Amino acid sequence: MIDMETKELKRKELFDLVWSTPLSKLTLQYAYTNEGLKKICKKFEIPIPDRSYWAKLKFNKLVNKVDFNPIFDGNDKIILALRKEGEPINIDQTPLTIRTKEIVNDKKAPLVVLDTILKPDVITIQTKEYWKGKIKFSSYRNDNRIVYPIRVGDNCRNRALLFMDAFTKLLRYRGHNWGKEYDNTGVVIDTVFIEIDLREATKRIPSTKQYYTSDYIATGELIFKMGKYSNEKEWRDGKTKLEELLAKIMAKLEIHAETEKIRKEENRLWHLQYEEEQKRKEEIKKLKNEEVEKFNKLLALSEQYNKALLIRQYIEAEKQKAIRSNNLTAEKCEWLSWASDKADWLDPLINKHDDILDPL
């Protein structure tokens, strides 16, 4: 890989940088053009000053500086490549450019799509046999064989197969492989699966059939697609044919895999942290519940104790009243004994047994 020194910045640091130094001067320090730096700022939602800002600043005139917006739904990490001394400024050294150059400059890399297939890859052979009907899948997902995800007309099959065979040879040379995920076919780069699709473009024309408004005809143009949804990226035949884009396609796939692996690792760490936080909250909740339960028990026992004291006070009052009125009969004494036993049964410090009130 090309040895290039980099510098990591936060969004706020890049914001301060572009509002303190013109882009034309930053291109001397960083390996990007003005447009390259603008694209990076746009990607990370960082506003940049217009030309009048620097002219006014030069003549000490009042300028209007935009406030930094800390809210950003993305990764707050920006890696900028530093420009080497003597390196031309008109070279936009983006990660994709660097990786593409690395692949192109590798003299051993198989980057040429030949007119005929020499030493076809096993997947090339399997795809041809599948087209001929020699391979049939009862369940593609559960079959260990792979065929290229090609969707083209008969006239484009040979070209598509030549391209995919060359692509596979470069893929394997770079240390990667083909794989499956459910029913989808794609490449596997450093454990990251990326869905692949090669199809022929179609053109809509007015239909000559009754009850139909449009027909679609094959154009002979190939479209190579990687990923899906928000990560989808396509290359299409134009002034430059797909056959000349092998290095760029491979570079994009590798960079995407690296980014996706970092995202997955960050996601894994986030989930670990989330689970630990949930576990910590559950432990706190458990301790709190146990503490509340113990406190409620304490409160109940203290109330029970106070009630026992209140009963004893009442028993004593009844006894004194009977004595004063000379009415401390055997029946009254029996009642006083019974009441005292109930107070002792209620008192949590005594817990006297009661044949009737205690649970069976």
Residue pairs with C-beta under 8 A, 6 or more apart in sequence:
1 99
1 102
2 98
2 101
2 102
4 31
4 81
4 82
4 84
4 93
4 98
5 81
5 82
5 84
6 79
6 80
6 81
6 82
7 30
7 79
7 80
7 82
8 77
8 78
8 79
8 80
9 17
9 78
9 79
9 80
10 76
10 77
10 78
11 44
11 45
11 46
11 68
11 70
11 72
11 76
11 78
12 68
12 70
14 40
14 41
14 44
14 46
14 78
15 46
15 47
15 68
16 68
17 26
18 26
18 37
18 41
18 46
18 48
18 49
19 48
19 49
19 65
19 66
22 54
23 34
23 37
23 38
23 48
24 34
26 32
26 37
27 33
27 34
27 37
27 83
27 89
28 83
28 89
29 82
29 83
30 37
30 80
30 81
30 82
30 83
31 80
31 81
31 82
31 83
31 84
31 87
31 91
31 92
31 93
32 40
32 80
32 81
32 92
32 93
32 94
33 89
33 90
33 91
33 92
35 92
36 92
36 93
36 94
38 48
40 78
40 80
41 47
41 48
44 72
44 74
44 78
45 69
45 72
45 74
47 66
49 63
49 65
49 66
53 63
53 64
53 65
56 62
56 63
57 63
75 266
81 93
81 95
81 98
83 89
83 93
91 97
95 255
96 248
96 251
96 252
96 255
99 251
99 254
99 255
100 247
100 248
100 251
102 251
103 109
103 111
103 170
103 174
103 247
103 250
103 251
104 111
104 247
108 173
109 170
109 173
109 174
109 247
110 166
110 169
110 170
110 173
111 166
111 170
111 246
111 247
112 166
113 162
113 163
113 166
113 243
113 246
114 162
114 166
115 162
116 162
117 124
117 161
117 162
117 165
120 128
120 165
121 165
121 168
121 169
121 172
123 146
123 147
123 148
123 164
123 168
123 178
124 148
124 161
124 164
124 165
124 168
126 135
126 145
126 146
126 147
127 147
127 148
127 150
127 161
127 164
128 161
129 135
130 136
130 147
131 157
135 145
135 147
137 143
137 145
140 180
140 183
141 180
141 182
141 183
146 178
146 179
146 180
146 185
147 185
148 160
148 161
148 164
148 185
148 198
149 184
149 185
149 186
149 195
149 196
149 197
149 198
150 157
150 160
150 161
150 164
150 198
150 199
151 197
151 198
151 199
151 200
152 160
152 198
152 199
152 200
152 218
152 222
153 200
153 218
155 218
155 220
156 200
156 218
156 220
156 222
159 222
160 198
160 200
160 222
163 198
163 222
163 224
163 242
163 243
164 198
166 243
166 246
167 246
167 249
167 250
168 178
170 246
170 247
170 250
171 177
171 178
171 187
171 250
174 250
174 254
176 187
176 188
176 189
176 190
176 253
176 254
177 187
177 188
178 185
178 186
178 187
178 188
179 185
179 186
179 187
179 188
179 193
180 186
181 193
181 195
184 195
185 195
185 196
186 193
186 194
186 195
186 196
186 226
187 193
187 194
187 196
187 253
188 194
189 253
189 254
189 257
190 257
190 258
190 261
191 261
192 256
192 257
192 260
192 261
192 264
194 226
194 227
194 253
194 256
194 257
194 260
195 226
195 227
195 228
196 224
196 225
196 226
197 224
197 225
197 226
198 222
198 223
198 224
198 225
199 222
199 223
199 225
200 218
200 219
200 220
200 221
200 222
200 223
201 218
201 219
201 221
201 222
201 223
201 236
201 237
202 216
202 217
202 218
202 219
203 216
203 217
203 218
203 219
204 214
204 215
204 216
205 214
205 215
205 216
205 217
206 213
206 214
206 215
207 213
207 214
207 215
208 215
209 215
221 236
221 237
222 236
222 237
222 241
222 242
223 234
223 235
223 236
223 237
224 234
224 235
224 236
224 242
224 245
224 249
225 232
225 233
225 234
226 232
226 233
226 234
226 249
226 252
226 253
226 256
227 233
227 256
231 256
231 260
233 252
233 256
235 242
235 245
235 248
235 249
236 242
242 249
301 348
304 346
304 347
304 348
305 347
305 348
305 349
307 346
308 343
308 344
308 346
308 347
308 348
308 350
311 339
311 342
311 343
311 346
312 340
312 343
314 339
315 336
315 339
315 340
315 343
318 332
318 335
318 336
318 339
319 328
319 336
321 327
322 328
322 329
322 332
341 352
341 354
342 354
342 357
344 350
344 352
345 351
345 352
345 353
345 354
345 357
345 358
